[in-house]
Amino acid sequence: MLVMSAKKYGYKVGILDPLEESPASQVADWHIVANYNEENALLELAKKSDILTFETENIDTRALDFLEKYVKIPQGTLGLSVTQDRLLEREFLDNHSINIAPYETAVVISDIKDAANSVGYPCIVKSTRRYGEEEYIVKINNASEVDLAVPLIQQGVCMVEAFVELKKELFMTIAVNSDGEYTLFPIVESYHYSDGLLKKVKAPIEIDGLDQQLVNQIELISKVIASELNICGIVGIEFFITKDNNLYVNEISTRPHESSTYTIDACDFSEYDAHIRGICNWALPKIKQFMPAVTINITKENYALVNNLLTQKRKWHYHFYQYPKNSDRFKLGHITVLSDNLEETIQEIKHVGLIDN
């Protein structure tokens, strides 16, 4: 989707991807097949390019620091290093007086017990290292369930975070160019499975119960984060609103995010368009959303069902990413449904079996 936006604007695009038949390779001008951190391949990519961008957290920031000698990297590496490590992310947010849920660090399983006693039950245990779309999260309801986190702690340092009773999960996308111009996308509601994977996104024109003061807070925090990370391109921020109407930041991303894929069909400019314009220092447009929308993932589990729906749901917008059949990717595409009545549309999506709630 990034490649298609860049080509629309007249650029030739090369990619580095370890998957020989990756979705981007089908539309790119050239493809280096290599792991993300393979030094010679990265150097080849840099020397053949005028601008380098990344859309995954699975990159060594030291490699990017080295490549900046050869190619312009408008996203920089500060944002990547912060979003790769949940502890650095929390420290960054705390240093800028942005509300976050209470948390503790755990190195061994006994630390998780101590941390849980400190932040209280229930609590969430997360790997401190973030791996792109994959999430490693365990909810612990009481002391007897602490051992559920053993597989996580065996992989490395964890963060134990207080469980927050949520009223809404919101997502804000902001695009920035090197002249300091920015543009804001509409605030959307996101819904996740218990393992942290995205279930659906509602992109209403206005969110029920979200007053202008809260909107202003979200927009201000988004601008502060994007500015302090000194980044060009897209920045995404996930917000929690508690039942007491307190606002927390849960997560930052410094790349196009699946919570904003709805923009391809529902807005006059997509997040991918805005990212390309931002990193190339083009002027950034004010974003207009045409209609409310719901986006859901196409996965291995519902892939056959989605194919059966193609003739039934003719007004739905289907995006198949065309991974190889043997791919182990969880997400194989997405569907966006434009709607004048989101609740009716969600009931329709439930009725056909794509989501259960």
N, C-alpha and C positions, 0 to 999 in steps of 0.2 A: 504493500500500500504506500510505503514511503517512496519506493522506486517509481511507482506510477505517478505520484504527485510530482516528483523531481523531473520526470520525463515530460510531463505536461507543461512544465515551465522551461523546457528546452535544454535540460542538462543530460549529458551522458552519465550513466551510473554503473559503477562496478561494485561488487559485493564480495565479502569474505564470509563464508559459511561452511561449517564442517559437513553439512548434508549436501550430497551431490545433486539431488533433485529437490532442492529447497524451493518453497514457493517464490521467493524473490528471484531465484536464478532463471525462472521462466520469463521474466520481463526485463531483467538487467541486461546491459550491453556486454558485460563480461563477469566472470565468476572465478574467484580463487577458492578452491576447495581445501580448507585447512581449519584446524582448531582456532578458537578465538585468540588464544595467547601464543600461537606459534610465531616466533620472532621474525623469521625470514619472510613469512607470508604477510605479516603486518607491515613490514618494511616495504615489500613489493606493492602492497595496497596503497601505502602512503605516498610512495614515489610516483605512482600512476594517477594520483588524485590532486585536486585543488582544495577540496574540503572533505573532511572525514566526519562521519556521524555514527553513533551507535544506538541500538535499540534493545539492549539487554544489559543486565547487571553482571553478566558472567565474563567480565573482561578485567585484566590486571591493570590497575591505574598506573603502575610503574611503566608498563609498556606504552601507554598513551602519553605519559610524560616524555618518554624517549622519542616518540613519533612526532611530537610537536616541533622538533627540529626540522622536519621534512614537510609537514603538511599542517594546514590550519584545522584546529579542532574547536569549533565555536562553543560546544557544550562544556569544554574544560574537563577537569578531573575532580575538582572539589565536590561537585554535586554527586558524581558517581561514587566517590569514596564514602560520602555520607550515607547514600542510599543503599550501599552494599552491606553496611554494618548497622544493625538496629541500635547498638549502644552509641555509636557516633551520631546517628540520627537523633536519638533522644537527647544527647548532650548538646547538639546543635540547636534543637528546638528550645531546650531549657535555657541556653545562653541568650536566646532572643526573646525570653519571657513569653513563650507560647505554651499554652496549657497542654500537658500530656498526662496520661494515667500514671499513677505511682508504679514504680518497678524496682527490681533488684537484679543483681547479676548472680549466676550460678555456674560453678565449674564442675562440681561433683554432685551426686544425688542428695547428699546431706545439705548442700547449699540450697537446693530447691525446697526442702522442708523448712529451713530457716527463713528463706525468702517468702514462702507461702504464709508462714506465721506472721511475717512483717506486713505484707500487703493485704493479707486476709484471704479467706476462701469465699467463693470460688476464685481461681486465678488462671491465667493463661501462660503456658510455657512456650516460648518461641526460640528457634535457632537464631543466634545473633547474626549469622550470615544469611543474606537474602539471595535466593537463587532464581531470579527472573519470575516467571509465572508460577513456579512451584512454591508451595508454602509448607512449612513444617511447624505445626501448631498442635498443642495438646491442652485441653481444658481439664483442670483438676478441681473437683467439687469439695473434697475433704481429704484429711491426712491419709486415709486408707488408699487413696488413688495416686499418691505421689509416684509410685513405681511405674505408672503409665508413661512417665517422662524419661524412663531409662534409655530407650532407643535414641531420643533426642540428645541427651547429655553425653551419650557415647560418641556422638558425632562432633562434639565441641561445646564451647561456651554457650550458655543459654541466657535468655532474659525471662524473668518471672514478673508478669504484669498483673495488676489488679484487674479483675473482671468488671467491666463497666456496663451497667444496665442501660441499654440504648433505646432511644426513641427513633432515631434515624441515623443511617450511614449516608454521608454525602460525599460527592467528589467534585472538585473544581479543577479545571484545566486552564492554564495561562500560557501564552506564547510571548516570547521576548526576543528582540533583535539586539545587535551590538550597539545601536544608537540609543538604547534604553527605552524604545517604544515597546508597548505591551498591548495585548488584546486578551479579553476574557471570554471564555466559553460559558454557556449556561451551567448553573449548578444542577447536578443530577443526583438521584437516589440510587444507591447500589445495594445489592442483596447478595450475601455469600452463603455457601455451604458451611457446615461445621468445621471442615478442614481448611477453610480460608479461601477456597477457590470461588471465583465469581459465578453466581447463579444467573442474575439478570440485572439490567440497568433500566430504570425509569427516567426518562428525560422530559419531565413536564416543563411547560413554559413557566409556571409558578408552582412552588412546592407548598402544600398545605401546612400551616403552622409555622412557616418561616417568615418572620417579620423583617422589615427593612433593616433594622438595627443589626440583626444576626447576619443578613446578607452582606451588609457593610463590613462586619467583622471578618467574615470569610474572605471577602475580596481583599481587605487590607492585609490579612495574614498571608494570603497567596502572593501578593506583591512583595511583601517583606522577604518571604522565603526565596522567591525567584531572584530578587535583587541581591540578597546576601550570599547566595550560592554562586553569583557571578556567572550566570549561564545564559546561553542563547538557545532558542528552540523551545520545545514544550517542557513544562513542569506540571506535574499532576499532584494534587494534595487530597488525601482522604481524611475526612472529618467525621468525628462522632458527636452527635448531640445526645446528651443524657436525658433521662426522664425528668431531671430537675432543670433542664434547659441550659446546662453547662456545655461549652464547646471545647472539644479536644482535637488535636491533630494526631492521627494514628500512623500515617505513612506518607512518604514523599517518593515520587518517581521523577527521573530527569530524562524522560523519553516518552514517546507516544504510548498511551495506556489503553488497555482494553475497555476501561470504563467510558471511554470517549469514542469508541468505534461508531457509535450511532451518528456521529457528525457527518459521516460520509453521505448518508441519505437524508438526514433531518436538518442540516445547516447549509448555508451558502458556501462556506469553506470548511473543509474537514480539518481535524487536528493534524493530519499528515501534511496538508497544504500549509498550515500555519507553521509547522516545524521546519519545513523546507524554506519557507520565506524567512523565518527567524534566523536560521543558521547561515543563510545567504545574504542576510541584512537587507532584505526587501522591506518595503513599507508593510505594516500589518493592518488588515482591515478590521472594522468592527464586525463582530460575528452576529448573524441573524439566524435564529432557528425558525424554520418554516412551520413545523407541526410537532406536537408531542410525539414521543416515540418510546418503544420498549425494545431492548436488545437482549437476546439470549444466546448462549454459546451452542455451537454444534460440536458434539463430542463423539467419541467412539460409541458410547452407550446409546445415543439417540440418532446416530448417522443414518441408519436404515429408515427410521421413522421420518426423518426430515426429507429424505428422498421420496417417500410416499406422499408427503404433503405438497410437493412441488406443483402438482396439478390442482390440488384442492384449495390452497391458499395462494392465489395468483397475485395478490397485491403485496405480499410479503417480499422483503428484499433479502435475497440469499447471497452469502459470501462464503464460497468454499476455498480454503487456502491451498488445496491440492498438494498436501504432503504425500509422500510415497505410501502405498498400502501397508507396508510393514513398519511405519513410523510409530513410535511409542508416545507421541504427543497426546496430551489430554484434550487440547482444544484444536479442532479441525476446521473451524469456521465460525461464523456468527449469522444470526438473522436479526434484521431490524424491521419492526412493524410500526408504520406511521398510523396515528390514531387520533380521533377527536374525543375519544372516551377511553382513557387508559385502563380504568378498572374493568370495563367490558372486554377490552383487548386481552388483559391478563387472564380473565376467566376463559376466554377463547383459547389462549395458549395452554392453560391448565387442562381444558376439555380434551384437547388433542393429545395430551400426555407428555408435553415437553417439560413442564415443571409441575411440582406437586403442591407448592404453596408460594 
